[in-house]
Amino acid sequence: MRVSLMSYTFNPRTRDKTMDCFGYLETVRFRYDLRTADLWNYTLASIEPEYLAQVREGLVERELELVNLAVDGAHIWEDDPEVREQHYQVALAHMAATEALGARTLRIDAGGGRDERAFTNEQFDHIVMRYQEYARRAEDNGYRIGPENHWGSEAVPEEVVRLCQAVDSPAFGVLLHTNRWHGPNAAAGDKMVAPWVMHTHIMTNVSDADLAATMAMLRDADYAGAWGIEMGGASYAEAGVAIARVNRVLESWRLA
């Protein structure tokens, strides 16, 4: 039962250039004693092959498994066809990066307006077509791909379920950002998408009981991925506490 800490947790350090990708790898391996890496694409300085080879070597040297690469700037739907095509090329480039790094899952968002709460027919058909294309490539290369309930229509559980059913591929999944839903079924969102969850961004700003209940729900839905944690701009100590809380739940299962 693996725990991971997304590199976006240290985004302020990335912005001010006090932590690069290799500093992140050192941090998760030796500060937190993790065996996983969980990367945001902007933690990477480049996706050129030479740089990715160095990152892959850094993962191997530290005995880290890359459980997810989360990509911003590659979402599928944009109203402008030219921007849509640009995002498509970014997505393809990051699929190649995923394959070079050996990541287990890849997050590429669906897109659409940030305040929208349902996909239009045009959006939905195009998004399904692209995800089916991406999933075929992912399946051929041993990883899973899909959106996060991040913003817009993909943050409405009914729309995500509809999307999963339409794409209908074992290589397609959802990066579940817990307790981050909109719409009338927001409170049930985590459970509604649980059968398709490929990775998590567990929110730890909840009670111990609620955290344990969410994790148990996913376990009972046969979730087998890493227990990924995402925090925004956390201190080293805050990140350590979050990891300890998730580990405490896992330890309670081992002792049960």
N, C-alpha and C positions, 0 to 999 in steps of 0.2 A: 504494500500500500504506500505509494509514493506521494510525497508532498512537493509542490513547486511554488516558486515565488516569481511572479512576472517582473521582467526588468523595468517595466513602466513604473513600478514602485519607486524607483530611484530616478525618475524623470528629471527632477531639478538638478541632480548631479550630472546627468547626461547633457542637459542644456548648458551648464556652466563649465563643462569639460573636465570635471573632477572625477568622473567615472566613465570609462569606455566599456566596450563589450567585454574585454578581457578582465577588467576590474570587476565587472558584474559576475563573471564566471568564478573568479577568485572568491568573491563575497559569498555566493551561494554554497560553494564547496567547502570553504574553510571557516567562514564566520558562522554559517548556519548548519554545516554538516549535511547538506542535501546531496542527492545523487541525480538531480534533475536541473535542467535549464529551461527557461520559459521566456522567450524573447519577443519583444516589440520590434518592429522593423526599423524604427529610427534609433534603436540602440546600435544597430549595425552601421559602421562607417561607410559601407559600400556593399553592393551585391555583385561586384566583379569577381570572377572565378578565383583569382589569386588571393583576394582577401577572404572569401568564403572558405578556401582551403586552409587558411590560417585559423579561422574560427573553428572549423571542423577538427583541426589538430588540437586546438585548445580544449574542446569538449572531450576528445579522446584522452588527452593527458590527464585531465581531472576526473576521468571516469564519470562523465555527466551524460545523461540521456536528454536530448532536446525534445521536450514533450509537446511544445507548441511554438509556432511562429505566428504572431498576430500582426496583420498588415493593415495599416491605414493608407488611404489614397488609392485603393484598388477596387473600391466597391463597384458593383455591376451597373446599376442604373443611374444615369444622369440624363436629364432631358435633352441636352445638346448631344447630337450623335458624334460629333468630333471628340468631345470630352469622354463619351462612352468608350470610344475606340482607344483613347489614350489610357483609360483605366484598364481596359482589356489587356493592353500590352504590358502595363505594370503588373497585372495579375499573372500573366504568363511568365514574366521575369521572376516573380517571387515564387511561382511553382518550381521553376528551375533552381532557385535558391534553396527551397525546402528540400528538394531532392539532393542537392549538393551537401546540405548540412545533416541530412538524415532525420529531419523532424518527423514526429509521429502524427501531428495534426497541423493544419493551416487554416487560419481565420481570414476570410475575405468577406466583407459585408455585402448585403444585398443592394443597399442604396435606396434612392428615392428621397423625397423631402423629409427633413428632420422632424417636422411637426405632423406629418401624415400618419394616419392610423389604419390605412388599408391600401394594399397595392391595387392600382388600376389593372385592367385586363392586359393592356399593352406592357406595363411594367412586369407583371407576373409572368407572362409568357416568355419574355426575353430573359428574365432572371432564371427561370426554370431551365431554359435552353442552355444558358451559360453554365449553371451549376451541374447540369448533366454532363456537359463537355468536360468540365473540371474534374468531376467525380470519376469519369472514365480514366483520365490520366492519373489521378490519385490512386485509384485501385490498381492500375498497372505498376505503380511505383511504391506501393506499400504504405500509404498514409491516408488520412481522411481530411476532408475539406468542408467548410461550411461557414455560416454567419455566426455572429454573436448577437444576442438580444441587446443591441447597442443603442440604436436610435431609429426614429421613424417607424415605419410599418413592421420592421423586424423586432420591435419591442412590444408587439401585441401578440400574445400567445396563440390566438386562433390563426393569425397569419403565418406564424412560424410552423405550426402543425400542418397547415395547408401546404406550405412550401415543402416540408419534409415528405409529405405523402406524394406530392407531385414529382419531386426529383427521384424518389424511390430508388436509392442506391445504397449499398452497404458502406460505400466510401464517403457518403455524405452524412454530416452530423452538425450538431449545434454546440458552439462554445457558450455554455450557460453562465451568464453573469447573474448570480443569485439575487433575488429580490429586486429586480430591475425591469419591471413590466408596466405597461399602460393598458387601459381599457377595463371593461367590467369584470374580466376574469384575471386581473393582475395578481391577486393574492394566490391564485391557483396556477400561475404561469410556470413556476419551476416544475411542478408535478406534471403538467400537461405535456411538456417537452422532454421529460425525463427519458423516455425510450430512445431518443435520438442524441443524447448528450455524448459528445466526444471528448470534451475537456471542460474545465470549470474556471471561472474567476469568482471564487467564494468571497463574499463580503463578510467581514468579521465585525462590522459595527452593529452587531445584534447580540442578544443575550446568549449565554452558554447553552441554554435549553433550546433556543431557536436554531443555533448553529448545529447542534447535535441532531435535531429533528430533520433539518434540510439534508445533512449528510446521510442520515439513515434512510431517508426517502430515496436518495439516489442509489445507495447501496442495494436497497430492495428492488430497484428498477434495473439491477444488474449492471450498474455503471462500473467500468473496469479501468478507467483512465486515471491519470494523476489528479490529486486534489490540489488544484492550482489556486493560488491566492493572488489577488490584485489589490494594490493599495495605491493611492495617488500622493506622491510626495512624502512618504513616510520616513521617519528616522530609523536608524539601525535598530534601536530598542523597540520601536513600535512594530517593525516587521518581525522581530524576534518573538514578540508576544503573540502576534497573529499565527506564526508557525507553531508555537507551543500550544495554542488553543486547538488548532486542527489536529496536531499530534495527540493531544489528550483524548480527543474523541476516538481516534484510531486505536489508541492504547486500550480504551475502555472496551472496544470490540474484541481485541485480542484476549482480554482477561475475562470476558463474559463466558 
